[in-house]
Amino acid sequence: MAKQQKAKAKAEQAKGKAKEAAGRAVGNEGLTAEGKMEQAKGDARQAKEKTKDVTKDVFRH
């Protein structure tokens, strides 16, 4: 499950970067903001998964 969540986080980050770039290219501030928001969502998901991994490692030892 964790691998799926990590992949989902990476996909959200990539999708957000693409939206942000497209928004900047056409001068659409809404699309740019939406892309940044999606990147932040992916970053948060990735941070959550890293925290879970660290917690698992701590309790294994």
Backbone as CSV, one residue per row, in Angstrom:
resi,resn,N_x,N_y,N_z,CA_x,CA_y,CA_z,C_x,C_y,C_z
1,MET,0.819,-1.193,0.000,0.000,0.000,0.000,0.859,1.252,0.000
2,ALA,1.942,1.248,0.729,2.790,2.429,0.823,3.376,2.785,-0.539
3,LYS,3.738,1.780,-1.310,4.298,2.053,-2.633,3.265,2.724,-3.533
4,GLN,2.017,2.312,-3.406,0.949,2.930,-4.192,0.769,4.390,-3.796
5,GLN,0.838,4.662,-2.514,0.671,6.029,-2.035,1.847,6.899,-2.471
6,LYS,3.048,6.337,-2.442,4.221,7.088,-2.893,4.115,7.395,-4.379
7,ALA,3.651,6.424,-5.150,3.480,6.637,-6.589,2.407,7.692,-6.846
8,LYS,1.352,7.644,-6.061,0.282,8.632,-6.202,0.800,10.037,-5.890
9,ALA,1.658,10.140,-4.880,2.236,11.433,-4.513,3.085,11.972,-5.660
10,LYS,3.909,11.114,-6.238,4.757,11.530,-7.360,3.902,11.955,-8.555
11,ALA,2.824,11.225,-8.807,1.938,11.559,-9.919,1.277,12.916,-9.691
12,GLU,0.841,13.172,-8.459,0.231,14.462,-8.138,1.233,15.596,-8.321
13,GLN,2.453,15.368,-7.897,3.487,16.392,-8.055,3.738,16.681,-9.534
14,ALA,3.847,15.640,-10.337,4.109,15.811,-11.769,2.939,16.500,-12.461
15,LYS,1.738,16.081,-12.119,0.543,16.689,-12.706,0.463,18.164,-12.330
16,GLY,0.786,18.466,-11.089,0.769,19.850,-10.631,1.792,20.701,-11.351
17,LYS,2.986,20.149,-11.552,4.034,20.888,-12.272,3.592,21.172,-13.706
18,ALA,2.961,20.196,-14.321,2.495,20.370,-15.698,1.420,21.452,-15.769
19,LYS,0.484,21.417,-14.830,-0.581,22.435,-14.801,0.010,23.822,-14.560
20,GLU,0.947,23.902,-13.638,1.568,25.189,-13.341,2.286,25.736,-14.576
21,ALA,3.033,24.890,-15.253,3.765,25.312,-16.451,2.799,25.745,-17.554
22,ALA,1.729,24.980,-17.729,0.739,25.326,-18.755,0.066,26.657,-18.417
23,GLY,-0.254,26.840,-17.153,-0.876,28.084,-16.714,0.019,29.282,-16.953
24,ARG,1.296,29.117,-16.667,2.251,30.204,-16.904,2.398,30.478,-18.399
25,ALA,2.412,29.423,-19.196,2.606,29.575,-20.634,1.476,30.368,-21.288
26,VAL,0.263,30.141,-20.816,-0.885,30.826,-21.423,-1.348,32.027,-20.609
27,GLY,-0.677,32.297,-19.481,-1.045,33.441,-18.657,-2.311,33.237,-17.844
28,ASN,-2.609,31.985,-17.518,-3.802,31.663,-16.741,-3.406,31.483,-15.273
29,GLU,-3.666,32.510,-14.470,-3.269,32.464,-13.058,-4.015,31.383,-12.282
30,GLY,-5.249,31.126,-12.658,-6.030,30.087,-11.988,-5.422,28.706,-12.173
31,LEU,-5.018,28.425,-13.391,-4.395,27.124,-13.689,-3.040,27.014,-12.997
32,THR,-2.302,28.120,-12.958,-1.012,28.130,-12.264,-1.215,27.837,-10.779
33,ALA,-2.195,28.485,-10.174,-2.480,28.263,-8.755,-2.951,26.837,-8.499
34,GLU,-3.766,26.323,-9.396,-4.246,24.946,-9.257,-3.082,23.966,-9.314
35,GLY,-2.133,24.235,-10.194,-0.949,23.384,-10.300,-0.106,23.419,-9.043
36,LYS,0.076,24.619,-8.493,0.845,24.738,-7.249,0.151,23.993,-6.110
37,MET,-1.181,24.100,-6.070,-1.936,23.427,-5.019,-1.798,21.906,-5.143
38,GLU,-1.850,21.425,-6.373,-1.719,19.984,-6.586,-0.322,19.491,-6.213
39,GLN,0.697,20.297,-6.510,2.060,19.947,-6.103,2.163,19.876,-4.586
40,ALA,1.566,20.837,-3.912,1.603,20.856,-2.445,0.900,19.632,-1.871
41,LYS,-0.180,19.242,-2.489,-0.907,18.043,-2.050,-0.017,16.805,-2.195
42,GLY,0.691,16.717,-3.313,1.624,15.607,-3.532,2.768,15.636,-2.539
43,ASP,3.278,16.844,-2.245,4.358,16.985,-1.265,3.906,16.513,0.113
44,ALA,2.685,16.888,0.481,2.153,16.489,1.792,1.980,14.972,1.877
45,ARG,1.475,14.390,0.797,1.291,12.924,0.777,2.645,12.224,0.889
46,GLN,3.646,12.757,0.192,4.984,12.163,0.229,5.590,12.287,1.631
47,ALA,5.409,13.436,2.261,5.925,13.630,3.613,5.264,12.655,4.586
48,LYS,3.971,12.444,4.414,3.250,11.502,5.276,3.823,10.099,5.126
49,GLU,4.084,9.693,3.890,4.625,8.355,3.652,6.043,8.205,4.208
50,LYS,6.847,9.249,4.094,8.203,9.201,4.651,8.144,9.091,6.168
51,THR,7.218,9.808,6.784,7.043,9.736,8.237,6.648,8.328,8.656
52,LYS,5.751,7.723,7.906,5.337,6.350,8.213,6.518,5.392,8.108
53,ASP,7.360,5.583,7.079,8.536,4.720,6.915,9.500,4.865,8.082
54,VAL,9.760,6.099,8.496,10.677,6.341,9.610,10.115,5.714,10.882
55,THR,8.830,5.881,11.106,8.205,5.320,12.312,8.333,3.799,12.318
56,LYS,8.111,3.175,11.172,8.243,1.723,11.084,9.674,1.284,11.404
57,ASP,10.647,2.015,10.870,12.057,1.681,11.117,12.414,1.819,12.590
58,VAL,11.894,2.843,13.233,12.205,3.078,14.653,11.659,1.933,15.498
59,PHE,10.455,1.484,15.202,9.862,0.437,16.025,10.361,-0.955,15.683
60,ARG,11.036,-1.120,14.582,11.625,-2.418,14.230,12.898,-2.672,15.017
61,HIS,13.585,-1.607,15.393,14.869,-1.753,16.077,14.703,-1.640,17.535
